[in-house]
Amino acid sequence: METNLRPLSLGEILDRTAQLYRTNFVLFAGIFAVYCGVGLVMNLLLIGLEELLKAMHTTALALITVAAAGIELLILFLLIGPVVAAISRAVAWVHLGEPATIRGAYASILPRFGSYLWLMTVTAFVIWTPFVLLYAGFFGTLAFYGKGFGAHAAQHAAATDPHSLAVVGIASVAFILLLIPVCVYAILMTLRYSLALPACVLENLPALKAIRRSIDLSKGARGRIFVLGLLIGAIKLGLVLVTQIFVLISAFKNHGQLGPGMTAISQIITFFTGTFLGPIYATGITLFYYDQRIRKEGFDIEWMMQAAGLTAPAPPAAEPRLALDAHFEPPPAAPEPAPPPAPQEPGSGHE
């Protein structure tokens, strides 16, 4: 067991994240490769579907493509919670000096698949609802008044009705002005809920209690968590630019159009970059979870005592029985009557 737990600075957490990831790369990348592999297969199927529909000259190409992309997003959304939960479980094991495997990590989280899914659903709804409403209102306004989207909508509105042009212009300005506070809100709520999944996994909490736990634990660490996300985002952006540069050049030369072969190559590269970078943030977040527990609850002392055999984890409390059950319990059995005394033999009494 790892008993040398103590509060860590941001630099030490980043260093510990890199150390754990480097020494357990196959473990973490193998866990996240499941998610990226499903995305790769579905993207390749989507590319093939688009080419098939183009060959058939169907008029419902856009509708079918959008529907297929929506199904893909739904499946990936269902997977991301359990995958990140498996990484959190594996990070906890290796951080505390316990053995960990890909199979063991997934086996440990599958029984609570519904809890992780519900947690991701609730947090995604709270974080992204303002974005959805903002974009829906803006594009709905363009579709209604401009009969289209983007610059074509403004040109159409100008050519048909000055009033429509004014509405489209006001909607565009409002969209830009509101986008900034909506982005700030999304970042703040993401930091607020950042420790919910580790709490749900490592403390076996239900979704709503894990969210409240994250709100409390993350206080005092949200700025450092933001820096972690910023650094990982910068690394991901740089790696994507390096690995996808030839794809971007090809798209520029062909006026934004990519052939199916180049698109497939781009998706394969995305699989490898996603597998490589995906586990890093989950690893760092799990370390922040432990660091906050050490700072606020003395988890390091608790763990050292457990490692020394001085205390044992409390057993799970038994579920309380309903009071109504008492009415249906059988009455206590009556005590059995005592057997009668054996008759005395003649001459056995006192003389």
Sequence and secondary structure as in RCSB ss.txt:
>XXXX:A:sequence
METNLRPLSLGEILDRTAQLYRTNFVLFAGIFAVYCGVGLVMNLLLIGLEELLKAMHTTALALITVAAAGIELLI
LFLLIGPVVAAISRAVAWVHLGEPATIRGAYASILPRFGSYLWLMTVTAFVIWTPFVLLYAGFFGTLAFYGKGFG
AHAAQHAAATDPHSLAVVGIASVAFILLLIPVCVYAILMTLRYSLALPACVLENLPALKAIRRSIDLSKGARGRI
FVLGLLIGAIKLGLVLVTQIFVLISAFKNHGQLGPGMTAISQIITFFTGTFLGPIYATGITLFYYDQRIRKEGFD
IEWMMQAAGLTAPAPPAAEPRLALDAHFEPPPAAPEPAPPPAPQEPGSGHE
>XXXX:A:secstr
         HHHHHHHHHHHHHHTHHHHHHHHHHHHHHHHHHHHHHHHHHHHHHHHT TTHHHHHHHHHHHHHHH
HHHHHHHHHHHHHHHHHHHHTT    HHHHHHHHGGGHHHHHHHHHHHHHHHHHHHHHHHHHHHHHIIIIISSSH
HHHHHHHHHH HHHHHHHHHHHHHHHHHHHHHHHHHHHHHHHTTTHHHHHHHS   HHHHHHHHHHHTTTTHHHH
HHHHHHHHHHHHHHHHHHTHHHHHHHHHTTT   HHHHHHHHHHHHHHHHHHHHHHHHHHHHHHHHHHHHHH HH
HHHHHHHTTS            GGGGGGS                TT S  
